[in-house]
Amino acid sequence: MKKICFLAVLLSLFTALPAEEYLLYDFENYEIGTKFNLKNVPGRPVGEGSYAVVAADPTDSNNKVLHVLLVNSWDTYPEYPLPDGFTAADFCTYQSVAFSLYRPQVLPKNNDYMQTAVWLGDKKVYQEEHPNYPDQGPRDTWLEKRYAFTPVETEASNFLLGLHSDNMEYYLDNIRLVRAEKGYDYTDETQTLRYYVEKCGNGKHIGVATPSSWKNVIDLNNDLHDMSQTVFRNFNMVVAEDNMKFAYIEPSQGNFEFGYTDALVAFAERHGMEVRGHTLCWHKQLPDWVTTSEDRNSHNYSSDSLLSILRNHITTIVSRYKGQIAEWDVVNECLADDQGNLRNPANKDKYFLRPSVWSKGIGAKLEWSYDNTGGDFIDSAFFYAHRADPDAKLFLNDYGVECGGRKADAYYNLAKHLIEKKIPIHGVGLQCHFDAGVLDSAGLVRQIQRFQELGLEVVITELDIASSGKQADEFRTIANIFMEQENCSNMVLWGVSDRDSWRNSSPLLFDADLAAKPAFFAVRDALKRQYVLSVAPVPNDARPQSPYVDVYNLAGQKIASGMRRESVNFLPTGIYIVDGEKVMVR
Ligand code: XIL
């Protein structure tokens, strides 16, 4: 017991060791009132009244900090000389920049459009981009911020670091560089995830959603970017987390924004990856011109107009990427959350749709759809997509349908019904946004298998699992299921780093510095296990055969030593490994 405690203490000491840090600015050596230059990157004049000045910390008068006020100064940041003898190349040997940030509550013209940007001379090494301007944390309190950046080649002797907004006030302190350890070496392919999936040769893909922060296509074009490398070295499939959704790709009627998707498709082609398209028909992230409400046809479009909007949307996008986007989430989250009506035996084969612009606005064909309106949009959406690219695989996608329960039954009923109607559907997506401890692995396997009976593929489309002591194990279980279930063709993580996740429960495989978490190693172990099992040594007929053999089960455990070779046939029915080869006993 004592020994274990001692070990535990040693271990925690080891893991608590700080990563190597270099302090650039804590402002303590500066006089209050010292001015730092404010630089406008595009070279426009800095707005009058703006400043960056050393001041007392608003929460502790003994501490000095930098106080920044920006007035009409878009793209303007404080400029800091690099310390004597410390070069831009030294700067780039670190992988992340960290600082403390304080944003006061009350301002004239308070503007919350806040992105961090870091420049070395005139080269940008980091810029936070998010189409939804994420919550930047509470005001009136110091927050720790840390961002992994991209090294650049430059002789610059200064750097810029600040927030990007035209009117805002903030305080900075303790600006430092942090050398982050990733925990694995992604330049060695045998340490990455995709290596083992590809080695299995079963055509499966391990995928990832590229974060919204990649709105800036520059990152997608930069293969040296740490994020790019983490993605293409570990994954062989990509999905856009947001940028292919209706609101982004057709923001106004008939005007399509293909920049991000083009860059994503090119990125995937450069790196031998497949692309999943997400998503063509959904009730959320719709532009205002389609509807201003998630559950209504707010502009009262006629059913014909809505069908033509949907047809033009789907046809334009799917044909543009014909042959380049392997599969599409055609209809996303169309089921109502409450499928209580399935309790009634008369309804046991039915499903109920949620109210949306599509279900409410398009026709009234299915008597059992939500409040007796429109299932028609589902059929139409699949047909439009199929017509535009007959080789693309087409999916439904939903949540809360993964491990059983009435919504899972409704999902099965809907898929079955589409097949019966000969709608071109190839598979279903199980989103798998799990809270800690809710994974029911037997239920998940059952759900995957009953879709196999319908001849459908299943893709784990949006996997993330809230952090807990069991996170790594839960990821391992799902990765094993993905590899073992024949019709489970792909498994996609909903984001790369915990920092960019849409959930704040650290649900992904990489931390803010893109360092591998225990969940990464658990997934890798599962993929590797399947690879080891899949490799049967080449049979060598010339090899003299011993009359006695050791027998292993598929999990690699020895179940008999020195058994007579012919006795193997009398083992219980199953698959065994004998002399390194699989042997089936019937
Ligand atoms: C989420 C994105 O991750 C967020 O960035 C965005 O703000 C909202 O949408 N089901 C889906 C995904 O099908 O498209 C959603 O993605 C998560 C739930």
Residues whose N, C-alpha, C, O or C-beta is under 5 A from the ligand:
A	BS01	XIL	E241 D242 W502
